[in-house]
């Protein structure tokens, strides 16, 4: 092993040795609480995004609703307890209790038409 290889290896670990030396110096001066505080803050900064990611996925799984539009039977995805518009027919929809329904102002009566076939009665 020649001197150049040793110098390159030392160049890679020098920042870590510096951090270790500073931590050891602070701990020996009675400032270990400062080192512990910094390590706790770094730990929180690393674990908070992971917890937030899994928490957001859990919230989405509970609040995303996929159902068919009651007007055109197109599959629509929306958030629970929200209003949206069907991308296929443009109907305003309300997502309530994990079901899609037509959104109509108060006082509007929603009527479903039924086709009645006509039969003639012959004597």
Residue pairs with C-beta under 8 A, 6 or more apart in sequence:
23 35
26 32
26 34
26 35
27 35
62 80
63 79
63 80
64 77
64 78
64 79
64 80
65 77
65 78
65 79
65 80
65 95
65 98
65 99
65 100
66 75
66 76
66 77
67 75
67 76
67 95
67 98
67 99
67 100
68 74
68 75
68 76
68 100
69 75
69 76
69 86
69 88
69 89
69 91
69 93
69 100
70 91
70 93
70 100
70 101
70 102
71 86
71 89
71 91
71 102
72 86
72 88
72 89
72 91
74 86
74 87
74 88
74 89
76 84
76 86
76 87
76 93
76 100
78 84
78 93
78 95
78 100
79 95
80 95
80 96
80 97
80 98
81 95
81 96
82 94
82 95
83 92
83 93
83 94
83 95
83 103
84 92
84 93
84 95
85 91
85 92
85 93
86 93
91 102
92 102
92 103
93 100
93 101
93 102
93 103
94 100
94 101
94 102
94 103
102 110
104 110
